[in-house]
């Protein structure tokens, strides 16, 4: 379909474009901005007056719960949530059941997603077989099947010799390694940040050292092996300082932060709110503020939803027995806008963290921007509108989020994937 998106504020951070203009789409690609190409006749005109037109959002951590956890969510339900959130590309962590450690599993997941004809998925393969931290996965075969990077998800490798071999192998073939810094013995048995609020609530704590000890090890191994390292879901100011020092030492490392850690701290656990049971745990307000500032000035590269839908039974238990995780696909844009407003970040810079900057980490070249010839993955939203977060309106099968009952800025009006309107009023 040939589509004209008229009179919108087109923001393309990758190409420093921010102007009120028209966007022309045909054959699943961006044709032009401004003037219509010769001979172009729109089959549909979307009036974007007063709206923002930007690249479709790219989420670096979205668990779709297939295969293995369909009772928590399905590919169908989470793809609909992505469309409602303006998210057109999803990086999928490998902690499915079974883990994404075989090419056949990856191919099956990609086939299922393509058949649904919604968001594009980018599987992140298991670094070790079964995420057990013992034997390396067949990384080259997994890349051929569609994997864009390799990770252990939330399951740390205990044996650093195994991790070093994995990073050496990844470096040989220029595969990127995505690691969440969790020291297993320091985090074992903990459920909340080791601080005043955990003590008051009687919850076993997880110290910041559980992040920094693991992170220091990962950075040293990256330096020794030459592996390209991405640190997922940074949670502390101390961890941020290690990243800064590593970059000063010439280590190739990027990092992201989740929407939850950008806005919440351990105080938000309140009276044992299980929706705030997350991995990593919500840290102190000083940590949160440091993360917000670092995302604003670019020391943190990208923002992700860390979408982890959990069924109701998994949250209707005491905090320490509840399942960790929160739904996030439909909150990624509103919470990005909320942070931009509160931190006085220009809208193009804020959107870059969930479009162009995220695309660089995944290695996507044909999306994350609106240059002519790019894939027509587009989000059109109302910056003056609002999104009510409640169980009835969330399309994700997982209704678990600390932001239930809140009104957040911004409202997605249209989502286009390869030039097709997949969500719209």
C-alpha positions in Angstrom: 0.0 0.0 0.0 1.2 3.5 -0.8 0.8 5.7 2.3 1.3 9.4 2.9 1.7 10.4 6.5 0.9 14.1 6.3 1.8 17.1 8.4 3.5 15.2 11.3 6.5 16.2 13.2 9.0 13.8 11.7 11.8 12.9 14.1 14.6 10.7 12.8 17.5 10.9 15.4 19.8 8.8 13.2 19.7 11.5 10.5 19.2 14.6 12.7 15.8 15.2 11.2 13.2 17.1 13.2 10.7 19.0 11.1 7.0 19.1 10.3 6.8 17.4 6.9 5.2 14.5 5.0 6.5 11.0 4.8 5.8 8.8 1.8 5.8 5.0 2.0 5.5 2.3 -0.7 6.4 -1.4 -1.1 7.4 -1.6 2.6 10.0 1.1 2.3 10.4 4.8 3.0 10.3 6.6 -0.3 10.8 10.2 0.6 10.1 13.1 3.0 8.6 16.5 2.1 7.5 16.3 -1.6 5.9 13.3 -3.1 8.0 11.3 -5.6 7.0 11.7 -9.2 4.0 9.6 -10.0 3.2 8.8 -6.4 -0.5 8.6 -5.6 -1.4 7.7 -2.0 -3.9 4.9 -1.4 -4.2 6.0 2.2 -3.4 9.4 3.9 -2.8 9.4 7.6 -3.3 12.9 9.0 -0.5 13.3 11.6 -1.2 16.9 12.4 0.0 17.5 16.0 1.5 14.0 16.1 5.1 12.8 16.2 6.3 10.4 13.4 9.4 8.5 14.4 11.1 5.2 13.6 9.4 2.1 15.2 10.9 1.5 18.6 13.5 -1.2 19.1 13.4 -3.1 22.4 16.6 -4.8 23.6 14.9 -7.2 26.0 11.4 -8.6 25.3 10.6 -12.1 26.6 7.7 -13.4 24.5 7.5 -16.6 26.6 7.7 -19.0 23.7 8.7 -21.7 23.7 7.9 -23.2 27.0 6.1 -20.6 29.0 2.8 -20.2 27.1 0.8 -20.1 30.3 2.5 -16.8 31.0 2.2 -15.3 27.6 2.0 -16.2 23.9 3.7 -14.9 20.8 0.3 -13.6 19.6 -0.5 -11.7 22.8 2.9 -10.1 23.1 3.1 -9.2 19.4 -0.2 -7.3 19.9 1.3 -5.6 22.9 4.3 -4.6 20.8 2.1 -3.1 18.1 0.1 -1.1 20.7 3.4 0.2 22.1 4.8 1.3 18.8 7.6 -1.4 19.1 8.5 -2.9 15.8 11.7 -4.8 16.5 12.4 -7.1 19.5 15.6 -8.7 20.8 14.6 -11.9 22.4 16.6 -13.3 25.4 17.5 -17.0 25.3 15.9 -18.0 28.6 13.0 -19.9 27.0 12.3 -23.6 27.7 14.2 -25.1 26.2 16.8 -22.4 25.9 17.7 -20.9 22.5 20.7 -23.1 22.1 19.8 -25.0 18.9 19.4 -23.7 15.4 16.0 -25.5 15.0 14.5 -23.7 18.0 15.7 -20.3 16.7 14.4 -21.1 13.2 11.0 -22.2 14.6 10.7 -19.0 16.7 11.6 -16.8 13.7 9.1 -18.7 11.5 6.3 -18.3 14.1 7.0 -14.6 14.4 7.2 -14.1 10.6 3.9 -15.9 10.1 2.2 -13.6 12.6 3.4 -10.6 10.5 3.8 -8.2 13.3 7.1 -7.1 14.9 10.5 -8.2 13.7 12.3 -10.4 16.1 16.1 -10.7 16.7 16.9 -13.8 18.8 19.8 -13.6 21.2 21.3 -17.1 21.4 22.3 -19.0 24.5 26.0 -18.6 25.2 26.2 -22.1 26.7 24.1 -25.2 26.2 20.9 -25.0 28.3 22.3 -21.8 29.9 24.1 -24.2 32.3 27.5 -22.5 32.0 29.3 -25.7 31.1 29.6 -26.3 27.3 29.6 -23.6 24.7 26.7 -23.5 22.2 27.3 -23.8 18.5 27.4 -20.0 18.0 28.2 -20.1 14.2 25.2 -22.3 13.5 22.9 -20.2 15.7 24.0 -17.0 13.8 23.1 -18.7 10.6 19.7 -19.6 12.1 19.1 -15.9 13.0 20.8 -15.0 16.3 22.3 -11.5 16.6 24.2 -12.0 19.8 24.8 -14.4 22.7 23.8 -14.2 26.3 23.2 -16.0 29.5 20.0 -14.0 30.2 19.7 -13.8 34.0 21.8 -17.0 34.5 25.4 -16.2 35.3 28.3 -18.5 34.4 30.0 -19.6 37.6 33.2 -20.9 35.9 35.1 -17.9 34.6 37.3 -20.2 32.4 34.1 -21.2 30.5 33.2 -17.6 30.1 36.6 -16.7 28.9 36.5 -19.5 26.2 33.1 -18.3 25.2 34.3 -14.7 24.8 37.4 -15.8 22.9 35.2 -17.8 20.5 32.8 -14.9 20.1 35.7 -12.5 19.4 37.1 -14.7 16.7 33.9 -14.4 14.7 33.0 -10.9 15.8 29.9 -12.1 17.6 28.6 -9.7 20.3 28.2 -11.0 23.9 25.4 -9.6 26.0 25.8 -10.2 29.7 23.9 -9.2 32.8 26.3 -8.6 35.7 25.2 -11.0 38.5 27.7 -12.5 40.9 25.9 -15.8 41.7 27.1 -16.2 45.3 26.6 -12.6 46.3 23.1 -12.5 44.9 22.1 -16.0 46.1 19.0 -15.9 48.3 18.4 -12.2 47.9 15.3 -10.5 46.6 15.8 -6.7 47.1 18.6 -4.1 47.1 20.7 -4.5 50.2 19.8 -1.3 52.0 17.5 0.4 54.4 14.2 -0.7 52.9 15.1 -4.3 52.6 16.2 -4.3 56.2 12.9 -2.7 57.3 10.9 -5.2 55.4 13.0 -8.1 56.5 13.9 -9.1 52.9 17.3 -10.7 52.2 19.4 -8.2 50.3 21.4 -8.2 47.2 24.4 -5.9 47.5 25.6 -3.6 44.7 28.8 -5.7 44.8 26.8 -8.5 43.2 26.7 -6.3 40.1 30.2 -4.7 40.3 32.1 -7.9 41.1 30.6 -9.6 38.0 30.9 -6.5 35.9 34.6 -6.1 36.7 35.2 -9.7 35.7 33.3 -9.3 32.4 35.2 -6.2 31.5 38.6 -7.8 32.3 37.7 -10.8 30.1 36.5 -8.5 27.3 39.8 -6.7 27.4 41.8 -9.9 27.4 39.8 -11.6 24.6 38.8 -8.6 22.5 35.2 -9.6 22.6 32.5 -6.9 21.9 30.6 -6.7 25.1 27.1 -5.3 25.9 26.1 -5.0 29.5 22.3 -5.5 30.0 20.2 -3.8 32.6 22.7 -1.8 34.5 21.3 -1.0 38.0 23.9 1.0 40.0 26.0 4.1 40.0 29.0 2.0 41.0 28.5 -0.2 37.9 28.3 2.9 35.7 31.7 4.1 37.0 33.2 0.7 36.0 31.8 1.1 32.5 33.2 4.6 32.2 36.7 3.5 33.3 36.6 0.5 31.0 35.8 2.8 28.0 38.7 5.1 29.1 40.9 2.0 28.9 39.8 1.2 25.4 37.4 -1.7 26.1 34.6 -2.0 23.5 31.5 -2.0 25.8 28.0 -0.7 25.5 25.2 -0.8 28.1 21.5 -0.4 28.6 19.1 0.3 31.5 15.5 -0.8 31.9 12.5 1.5 32.1 11.8 0.2 35.7 15.3 1.2 37.0 15.0 4.5 35.3 12.0 5.5 37.3 11.8 3.4 40.4 14.0 2.7 43.5 13.9 0.3 46.4 11.5 2.6 48.3 8.8 1.8 45.7 8.6 -1.8 47.0 6.3 -0.2 49.6 4.4 -2.8 51.5 5.9 -5.8 49.6 4.6 -4.9 46.1 5.5 -8.1 44.2 5.3 -6.1 40.9 8.6 -4.5 42.1 10.3 -7.9 42.4 12.8 -7.5 39.5 16.1 -8.8 38.4 18.3 -6.9 39.0 16.6 -5.4 42.1 15.5 -1.8 42.2 18.5 0.0 43.8 18.6 3.2 45.9 17.3 6.6 44.7 20.9 7.8 44.3 21.5 4.9 41.9 18.3 5.6 40.0 19.3 9.3 39.6 22.7 8.4 38.4 21.2 6.1 35.7 18.8 8.8 34.6 21.7 11.3 34.2 23.9 8.8 32.4 21.1 7.9 29.9 20.6 11.6 29.2 24.3 12.3 28.4 24.9 9.1 26.5 27.1 7.2 29.0 24.3 4.6 28.9 23.6 3.8 25.3 20.0 2.6 25.2 16.8 2.1 27.1 14.8 -1.2 27.1 11.5 -2.5 28.5 12.9 -5.7 30.0 9.5 -7.1 29.2 8.9 -10.2 31.4 5.2 -11.1 31.6 4.3 -13.2 34.6 1.0 -14.9 35.2 -1.2 -13.7 38.1 -0.4 -16.7 40.3 3.3 -15.8 40.0 2.7 -12.4 41.7 -0.1 -13.3 44.2 2.4 -14.7 46.6 4.7 -13.2 49.3 7.4 -11.0 47.8 10.2 -13.4 48.4 8.2 -16.2 46.8 6.9 -14.3 43.8 8.3 -14.5 40.3 10.6 -11.7 39.2 9.7 -9.6 36.2 7.3 -6.9 34.9 5.5 -6.3 31.6 6.9 -3.4 29.6 6.3 -3.4 25.9 3.4 -1.0 26.1 5.2 1.2 28.6 8.5 1.7 26.7 7.4 4.8 24.9 5.3 6.4 27.7 8.1 5.9 30.2 10.7 7.2 27.7 8.6 10.4 27.3 8.1 10.7 31.1 11.9 10.5 31.6 12.5 13.1 28.9 10.0 15.5 30.5 11.4 15.1 34.0 15.1 15.2 33.0 14.6 18.0 30.5 15.9 15.8 27.6 15.1 16.9 24.1 12.6 14.6 22.4 14.9 13.6 19.5 17.6 12.6 22.0 15.1 10.6 24.1 13.8 8.8 21.1 17.3 8.0 19.9 17.7 5.7 23.0 14.9 3.5 21.8 15.5 3.7 18.1 18.8 4.6 16.5 21.0 3.8 19.5 19.3 0.5 20.2 19.6 -0.4 16.5 23.4 0.0 16.7 23.6 -2.5 19.6 21.5 -5.1 17.8 23.2 -4.5 14.5 20.1 -3.5 12.6 20.9 -1.3 9.5 17.6 -1.3 7.7 15.5 0.0 10.6 15.8 2.4 13.5 15.8 5.4 11.0 13.6 7.0 8.4 16.1 7.5 5.5 14.7 6.8 2.0 15.1 3.1 1.3 14.8 2.2 5.0 12.2 -0.4 6.1 9.0 1.4 6.8 8.8 0.5 10.5 7.1 3.6 11.9 5.5 4.8 15.2 3.1 7.7 15.1 2.2 9.0 18.6 0.4 11.9 20.2 2.9 13.6 22.6 0.1 15.6 24.2 -2.0 12.4 24.8 -1.8 10.0 27.7 -1.8 6.3 28.3 -3.7 4.8 31.2 -2.0 1.7 32.6 -4.6 -0.8 33.8 -5.3 -4.4 33.5 -8.2 -3.9 31.1 -6.2 -1.9 28.5 -2.9 -3.8 28.6 -2.8 -6.1 25.6 0.1 -8.2 27.1 -1.1 -11.4 28.7 1.1 -10.4 31.6 -0.6 -7.6 33.7 2.2 -7.2 36.1 3.8 -3.8 36.3 4.7 -1.4 39.1 2.9 1.3 37.0 -0.6 -0.1 37.2 -3.1 2.7 37.9 -0.9 5.4 36.5 -1.5 7.9 33.7 1.6 8.2 31.6 2.5 10.7 28.9 2.1 9.9 25.2 -0.3 7.8 23.2 0.5 5.6 20.2 -1.9 6.3 17.4 -0.4 4.2 14.6 2.2 1.5 14.2 3.4 0.5 10.8 5.6 -2.5 10.0 7.1 -2.7 6.6 4.6 -0.1 5.4 1.5 -2.0 6.7 -0.7 -0.3 9.4 -0.7 -2.9 12.2 -2.1 -0.7 14.9 -4.2 2.4 14.4 -7.4 4.2 15.3 
